[in-house]
């Protein structure tokens, strides 16, 4: 992966920028392939972050030691 994003918001913003660039008719095939690869990496990274956050929230909500 290129530079790892600092946050979920940063990753989503980069994916959105890449998707917006797909509408640019001047994008060559080599650039297109690299951008699709980067977007795929970012989406996988986001999925991992979401899964981790979901587990952490679930753990907090299901912790019997936590006297909510």
C-alpha positions as MATLAB code, in Angstrom:
seq = 'XXXXXXXXXXXXXXXXXXXXXXXXXXXXXXXXXXXXXXXXXXXXXXXXXXXXXXXXXXXXXXXXXXXX';
ca = [
       0.000    0.000    0.000;
       1.137    3.512   -0.645;
       1.129    5.759    2.403;
      -1.293    4.426    5.001;
      -4.080    6.896    5.788;
      -4.062    8.595    9.180;
      -7.788    8.172    9.651;
     -10.928    6.626    8.226;
     -12.087   10.071    7.092;
      -8.815   10.644    5.227;
      -9.105    7.259    3.505;
     -12.698    7.875    2.418;
     -11.770   11.329    1.111;
      -8.985    9.806   -0.993;
     -11.320    7.126   -2.377;
     -13.846    9.835   -3.276;
     -11.110   11.834   -5.016;
     -10.056    8.759   -6.996;
     -13.650    8.013   -8.007;
     -14.138   11.619   -9.101;
     -10.992   11.276  -11.227;
     -12.525    8.369  -13.125;
     -14.765   10.887  -14.855;
     -11.701   12.609  -16.306;
     -11.472   11.376  -19.902;
      -7.778   12.260  -20.061;
      -6.781    9.597  -17.508;
      -4.569    7.048  -19.249;
      -4.826    3.286  -18.768;
      -1.692    3.032  -16.612;
      -2.935    5.722  -14.273;
      -6.380    4.162  -14.186;
      -4.985    0.781  -13.132;
      -2.864    2.353  -10.380;
      -5.793    4.420   -9.086;
      -8.111    1.383   -9.043;
      -5.438   -0.549   -7.129;
      -5.055    2.304   -4.604;
      -8.820    2.628   -4.159;
      -9.050   -1.129   -3.555;
      -6.320   -0.929   -0.908;
      -8.024    1.993    0.806;
     -11.408    0.261    0.808;
      -9.844   -2.859    2.369;
      -8.158   -0.649    4.992;
     -11.501    1.029    5.759;
     -13.230   -2.335    6.138;
     -10.578   -3.406    8.652;
     -11.002   -0.171   10.616;
     -14.786   -0.590   10.665;
     -14.519   -4.202   11.828;
     -12.093   -3.192   14.587;
     -14.347   -0.346   15.727;
     -17.404   -2.623   15.683;
     -15.602   -5.176   17.858;
     -14.414   -2.515   20.295;
     -17.915   -1.059   20.635;
     -19.403   -4.523   21.058;
     -16.810   -5.389   23.715;
     -17.584   -2.212   25.641;
     -21.334   -2.762   25.456;
     -21.068   -6.417   26.491;
     -18.533   -5.969   29.300;
     -20.233   -7.272   32.470;
     -17.707   -5.375   34.615;
     -18.892   -2.074   33.137;
     -21.708   -0.770   35.411;
     -23.581    1.190   32.756;
];
